């Protein structure tokens, strides 16, 4: 999957949506349309942070960071979710509450309906870009959700939430335009704010797991054990510990029980062969520690 393609598409879409929504929200006074503008600009900032995290993670290891900077992507994905969901959600919620307590007539509500409709279509387009990239890499939505690609998952989740938020805003401003229910504008903004806050908690909770040191997926661990224990000179793997250092970077530590007949030289050569084989079979396992027993 090409995460840059998804990120750049999100940046372009949200930059356009922010300008369009803001140009309608300010003169009309619609809080539902303003909620779309707020979410677009915070989504834009979030995508920028995810892009920064992607390039920051490509730095070479240093003595202070011997395992590289892969977790930069986890950190900036967390920051993106916090800004795009939580911060935007509270701002939108406050503006919606203010409009409920002080409902006013919205000028040109049909313009708001059109703009929010455009936002809805653009959000769907963002999801389609992500799905296209998944097809290119022969992945599915399920594999994406189970993967460590937090940045892409955050953007994909943002687009899904944006579809829901745009639909709510569309109904709200539509009620104002057709039935002249001015309070519907504020209610829609509140619902959008609540949806964003809930989404922020969900994606932030997942980010936390990777930031504090999540292990590799259980199915991958089982595959590693099966691969190593196929070697006739190995009795069994006593333990396997692992940690994700980035979406495509992990460290594993194996405690391996070898047959008794191996000399020290043979053990060293066997350890090197196991490590080399693992790197070929599992390219994402970039750091391998093997503790031999005999």
C-alpha positions as CSV (number, residue, x, y, z in Angstrom):
1,X,0.0,0.0,0.0
2,X,1.2,3.5,-0.8
3,X,0.4,5.6,2.4
4,X,1.6,8.8,0.6
5,X,-1.1,8.5,-2.0
6,X,-3.8,8.3,0.6
7,X,-2.3,11.2,2.6
8,X,-1.9,13.5,-0.4
9,X,-5.4,12.8,-1.6
10,X,-6.7,13.7,1.9
11,X,-4.7,16.9,2.0
12,X,-6.0,18.0,-1.4
13,X,-9.7,17.1,-0.6
14,X,-9.7,18.8,2.8
15,X,-8.0,21.9,1.6
16,X,-10.7,22.4,-1.0
17,X,-13.5,21.5,1.4
18,X,-12.3,24.0,4.0
19,X,-12.3,26.9,1.6
20,X,-15.8,25.9,0.1
21,X,-17.4,25.4,3.5
22,X,-16.0,28.5,5.1
23,X,-17.1,30.7,2.2
24,X,-20.7,29.5,2.8
25,X,-20.6,29.2,6.6
26,X,-19.5,32.8,7.3
27,X,-22.2,34.7,5.3
28,X,-25.0,32.2,6.0
29,X,-24.3,31.8,9.7
30,X,-24.9,28.0,9.6
31,X,-23.3,26.1,12.4
32,X,-23.8,22.8,10.5
33,X,-21.8,24.1,7.5
34,X,-19.2,25.7,10.0
35,X,-18.8,22.3,11.6
36,X,-17.8,20.9,8.2
37,X,-15.3,23.7,7.7
38,X,-13.8,23.1,11.2
39,X,-13.5,19.4,10.7
40,X,-11.9,19.9,7.2
41,X,-9.2,22.2,8.6
42,X,-8.4,19.9,11.5
43,X,-8.5,16.9,9.2
44,X,-6.1,18.8,6.9
45,X,-3.8,19.5,9.9
46,X,-4.0,15.8,11.0
47,X,-3.1,14.5,7.5
48,X,-0.1,16.9,7.5
49,X,1.1,15.5,10.8
50,X,0.7,11.9,9.5
51,X,2.7,12.9,6.5
52,X,5.4,14.4,8.7
53,X,5.5,11.2,10.8
54,X,5.9,9.1,7.7
55,X,9.0,11.1,6.5
56,X,10.4,11.4,10.1
57,X,10.2,7.6,10.5
58,X,12.6,7.1,7.5
59,X,15.6,8.5,9.3
60,X,18.5,6.3,9.9
61,X,19.1,4.8,13.4
62,X,21.4,6.8,15.7
63,X,23.2,5.9,18.9
64,X,20.3,7.4,20.9
65,X,17.8,5.6,18.8
66,X,19.4,2.3,17.8
67,X,16.2,0.7,16.6
68,X,15.3,3.7,14.3
69,X,12.4,6.1,14.3
70,X,9.5,3.9,13.2
71,X,7.4,4.9,16.2
72,X,7.3,8.4,14.9
73,X,4.4,7.2,12.7
74,X,2.5,6.0,15.8
75,X,3.1,9.2,17.7
76,X,2.0,11.6,14.9
77,X,-1.0,9.4,14.1
78,X,-2.0,9.8,17.7
79,X,-1.6,13.6,17.5
80,X,-3.5,13.6,14.2
81,X,-6.5,11.8,15.8
82,X,-6.4,14.0,18.8
83,X,-6.5,17.2,16.7
84,X,-8.9,16.0,13.9
85,X,-11.4,14.3,16.2
86,X,-11.2,15.5,19.8
87,X,-10.3,19.2,19.3
88,X,-12.5,19.6,16.3
89,X,-15.3,17.7,18.1
90,X,-15.3,20.0,21.2
91,X,-15.2,23.2,19.0
92,X,-18.1,22.0,16.9
93,X,-20.1,20.8,19.9
94,X,-19.7,24.2,21.6
95,X,-20.8,26.1,18.5
96,X,-23.8,23.8,18.2
97,X,-24.9,24.3,21.8
98,X,-24.5,28.1,21.3
99,X,-26.8,27.9,18.3
100,X,-29.4,25.8,20.1
101,X,-29.7,28.3,22.9
102,X,-29.7,31.2,20.5
103,X,-31.3,30.0,17.2
104,X,-31.2,32.6,14.4
105,X,-32.4,32.6,10.8
106,X,-29.8,31.2,8.3
107,X,-29.4,33.1,5.1
108,X,-29.2,31.0,1.9
109,X,-29.7,27.6,3.5
110,X,-29.9,25.9,0.1
111,X,-26.3,27.0,-0.5
112,X,-25.4,25.2,2.7
113,X,-27.2,22.1,1.5
114,X,-25.2,22.1,-1.7
115,X,-21.9,22.7,0.0
116,X,-22.5,20.0,2.6
117,X,-23.6,17.6,-0.2
118,X,-20.2,18.3,-1.9
119,X,-18.5,17.5,1.4
120,X,-20.3,14.2,1.6
121,X,-19.3,13.3,-2.0
122,X,-15.7,14.3,-1.3
123,X,-15.6,12.2,1.8
124,X,-16.8,9.2,-0.2
125,X,-14.1,9.9,-2.7
126,X,-11.5,9.8,0.0
127,X,-12.7,6.4,1.1
128,X,-12.6,5.2,-2.5
129,X,-8.9,6.4,-2.8
130,X,-8.0,4.3,0.2
131,X,-9.9,1.3,-1.1
132,X,-8.1,1.6,-4.5
133,X,-4.8,1.6,-2.7
134,X,-5.8,-1.5,-0.8
135,X,-6.7,-3.3,-4.0
136,X,-3.3,-2.3,-5.5
137,X,-1.6,-4.0,-2.6
138,X,-4.0,-6.9,-2.5
139,X,-5.2,-6.1,0.9
140,X,-8.7,-5.8,2.4
141,X,-10.3,-3.4,4.9
142,X,-10.0,-6.1,7.5
143,X,-6.3,-6.5,7.0
144,X,-5.9,-2.7,7.2
145,X,-7.8,-2.6,10.5
146,X,-5.7,-5.4,11.9
147,X,-2.4,-3.8,10.7
148,X,-0.1,-1.4,12.4
149,X,-0.6,1.3,9.7
150,X,-2.1,3.8,12.2
151,X,-1.6,6.8,9.9
152,X,-3.6,5.2,7.0
153,X,-6.2,3.8,9.4
154,X,-6.6,7.2,11.0
155,X,-7.2,8.9,7.6
156,X,-9.6,6.0,6.6
157,X,-11.4,6.4,9.8
158,X,-11.5,10.2,9.4
159,X,-13.2,9.8,6.0
160,X,-15.7,7.3,7.4
161,X,-16.6,9.7,10.2
162,X,-16.7,12.6,7.7
163,X,-19.3,10.7,5.7
164,X,-21.4,10.3,8.8
165,X,-20.8,13.9,9.9
166,X,-21.6,15.3,6.5
167,X,-24.8,13.2,6.3
168,X,-26.0,14.6,9.7
169,X,-25.1,18.2,8.6
170,X,-26.9,17.6,5.3
171,X,-30.1,16.6,7.1
172,X,-29.8,19.5,9.6
173,X,-29.3,22.2,7.0
174,X,-31.9,20.5,4.8
175,X,-34.5,20.8,7.6
176,X,-33.7,24.5,7.9
177,X,-34.0,25.0,4.1
178,X,-37.2,23.1,3.6
179,X,-39.1,23.2,6.9
180,X,-37.5,26.4,8.4
181,X,-36.6,24.6,11.6
182,X,-33.7,26.9,12.6
183,X,-32.8,24.9,15.7
184,X,-32.0,21.9,13.5
185,X,-28.8,23.6,12.5
186,X,-27.5,23.7,16.1
187,X,-28.7,20.1,16.8
188,X,-26.8,18.9,13.7
189,X,-23.7,20.6,14.8
190,X,-23.9,19.0,18.3
191,X,-24.4,15.6,16.7
192,X,-21.4,16.1,14.5
193,X,-19.3,17.2,17.5
194,X,-20.3,14.2,19.5
195,X,-19.5,11.9,16.6
196,X,-16.1,13.4,16.2
197,X,-15.3,13.1,19.9
198,X,-16.4,9.5,20.0
199,X,-14.2,8.7,16.9
200,X,-11.3,10.4,18.6
201,X,-11.5,8.2,21.7
202,X,-11.6,5.0,19.5
203,X,-8.6,5.8,17.3
204,X,-6.6,7.3,20.2
205,X,-7.1,4.1,22.3
206,X,-5.6,2.0,19.5
207,X,-2.7,4.4,19.1
208,X,-1.9,4.0,22.8
209,X,-1.4,0.2,22.3
210,X,1.4,0.8,19.8
211,X,3.0,3.7,21.7
212,X,3.4,1.6,24.8
213,X,4.8,-1.4,22.9
214,X,2.3,-3.8,21.2
215,X,3.5,-7.2,20.1
216,X,3.4,-8.5,16.6
217,X,0.0,-10.1,15.6
218,X,-0.5,-13.6,17.1
219,X,-0.8,-15.3,13.7
220,X,2.6,-13.9,12.6
221,X,4.1,-15.1,15.9
222,X,2.8,-18.6,15.2
223,X,4.2,-18.5,11.7
224,X,7.6,-17.5,13.1
225,X,7.6,-20.3,15.6
226,X,6.6,-22.8,12.9
227,X,9.4,-21.5,10.6
228,X,12.1,-21.8,13.3
229,X,11.0,-25.1,14.7
230,X,11.2,-26.7,11.2
231,X,15.0,-26.7,11.6
232,X,16.1,-30.3,12.6
233,X,18.8,-28.9,14.9
234,X,16.2,-27.1,17.1
235,X,14.2,-29.0,19.7
236,X,11.8,-26.2,20.5
237,X,11.5,-22.4,20.9
238,X,11.3,-21.7,24.6
239,X,9.9,-18.2,24.3
240,X,9.2,-15.5,21.7
241,X,8.9,-11.8,22.7
242,X,8.2,-9.0,20.2
243,X,7.3,-5.4,19.8
244,X,6.2,-3.3,16.9
245,X,8.6,-0.4,16.2
246,X,6.7,0.9,13.2
247,X,4.0,-0.3,10.7
248,X,6.7,-2.2,8.8
249,X,9.3,-2.7,11.5
250,X,9.4,-5.1,14.5
251,X,11.9,-6.6,16.9
252,X,11.7,-10.2,18.1
253,X,13.7,-12.0,20.8
254,X,13.8,-15.8,20.6
255,X,15.0,-18.2,23.3
256,X,15.8,-21.4,21.3
257,X,16.7,-24.9,22.6
258,X,19.1,-26.6,20.3
259,X,20.1,-30.2,20.2
260,X,23.0,-31.1,22.5
261,X,25.5,-32.2,19.8
262,X,26.2,-28.7,18.5
263,X,29.5,-27.1,19.3
264,X,29.9,-23.3,20.0
265,X,30.8,-22.7,16.3
266,X,27.9,-24.6,15.1
267,X,25.5,-22.7,17.4
268,X,26.8,-19.4,16.1
269,X,26.4,-20.5,12.5
270,X,22.9,-21.8,13.2
271,X,21.9,-18.6,14.9
272,X,23.1,-16.6,11.9
273,X,21.2,-18.9,9.5
274,X,18.0,-18.6,11.5
275,X,18.2,-14.8,11.6
276,X,18.9,-14.7,7.8
277,X,16.0,-16.9,7.0
278,X,13.6,-15.0,9.2
279,X,14.6,-11.7,7.5
280,X,13.8,-13.2,4.1
281,X,10.6,-14.9,5.2
282,X,9.4,-11.9,7.3
283,X,10.8,-8.7,5.9
284,X,9.1,-6.6,8.6
285,X,11.1,-8.3,11.3
286,X,14.2,-6.1,11.0
287,X,15.7,-6.7,14.5
288,X,16.3,-10.3,15.7
289,X,17.7,-11.4,19.0
290,X,18.3,-15.2,19.4
291,X,19.4,-16.6,22.8
292,X,20.6,-20.2,22.3
293,X,20.2,-23.1,24.7
294,X,21.7,-26.5,24.3
